């Protein structure tokens, strides 16, 4: 991440999903640019030995239903084609991907729909350390 403009204080927020798998571990679902020459996204799934990233500017918890497995969540992403995503021009669009995937989780009853609805307005802001959140229009990538 870095400032939105040279010398600026606002970060280029990158949104990602962490599934907590234990009291000390998580699996990250991260839609990121596949390369530097296209807008093609790549879903990176990575296991971590922590539950909170030390680079997170902000985070929210949306509890999964009891007995929800990371494999079930991953299979839902694949079945919905959410791993096939084009970012917008300039390589943004991760907020739209998170928005879509969380709605899929709610529609499949993996999480409580009301908790997702409570969270979704947060996607309308840019969050930076030491600065009040500012409204930032969400850019919509496309699934293929």
N, C-alpha and C positions, 0 to 999 in steps of 0.2 A: 504494500500500500504506500501511497505517497500523497502529497498535497494535490488538490484538484487543480490549482494553478501555481506557477512558480512563485515561491515565497509565501504561499498561502498556508493557513492552519488547518483547513478542512481535509480530512482523509478521503481517499477513494475507497469507500466501503466495499468490501467483498463479503457477500452473504453466503453462508454455508450452513449445513445441518449437521449437528452432532447427535448421535444416538448413544445414550449412556448404556453401557453393557454390564457395568459393575460399579461398585463404589469408587473404583480407581481407574476405570477404563472407558473408552468410547470408540465409536466408529464414525468417521467423518464422511459425509456425502458432499462432494465438492464439484460443482459444475464450473469448469474453468476453460480458458482458451486452449485449444489443442496445439496450436502453433502460432507463430507471429505473422503468418502470411494470409490467414483467412479468418473468418468469424466463426468457424466451426468450434463447437464446444466439446469438451471431453469430460465424462463423469469419472472422477477419481474417488475411489473408495479406499480409505486408509484407517487402519487400526492404531489407536493411540493409548498410551499408558497414563492418561490424565482425563479428567472430565471437564475442565475449563481451560481453554487456550489462553496462554499468557499474552497473546497479541489481540485478543478480542477487545473491542472498544465498548461493546454492549452485548448482552445476551439475555435470552428469555427461555423459560422452561415450558414446554407443552408436554405433559405426562402422557406416555403411551398407555394403552389399555393393558391390564395385567396379562402376562404371558406372551406379549408381542415379541417376536424374535427379529433380530437384525436381518436374517435371511428372508423373512416374510416381507419386510419393508423393501429390501433390495429387489425381490421378485416382482413386487407391485410396480416399482419404478420401471423395470424392464418390460412388464406386460403392457404398461401404458405408453411405452415408447419415450419415456422422459429422459432416457440416456442419449437420445438423438435430438440435439438442440443446437441451433445456430444463435450465437450471441448477436447483439446489434452491432452496427458500425462502431468501431472503436473498442470492441471487445467487452461491452457491458451487457447486462441482461440477467445477471445472477439473481437479482431480486425477483424478477418475474419467474424464474425457474423455481426458487424457493416458494413463492406464492402458489404456483401451480401444484407442486409436489405436496405441500401441506394441505391444500384442498383435496388432493387425491387421498391422502392419509385419512382425512375426516370422512370423506365419502365412503371409504372402505371400512370405517369404524375402527381404525387402528389408534386413533386419538379422538378425544371429545371435540365435536364440531364447534361447540361454544368456545372452547379454549383457543382454537385456531382463529375464530372470528374476533376474539379479543386481541389476538396478536397482530392480525393483518394490518391495522392502521400504522404500526411501527415501520412497515416497509415503505412508507411515504416520506421517510426522513433520512438525512445524512447525519451520522453520529461521529463526533470527534472528541478526543480527550480535551477537557477544559473549555469546551464551547457548547453552547445550547444547541440542541438539534435544529436543523433547518429543513424546510420542505424541499424535497428533491423529486421531481416527477420520475415515475418508474418507466424504464425503457423495456419494451416487450420484444424478446427474441422470438424465434419460431421453432416449432418442432417439425421434424421431417420424417 
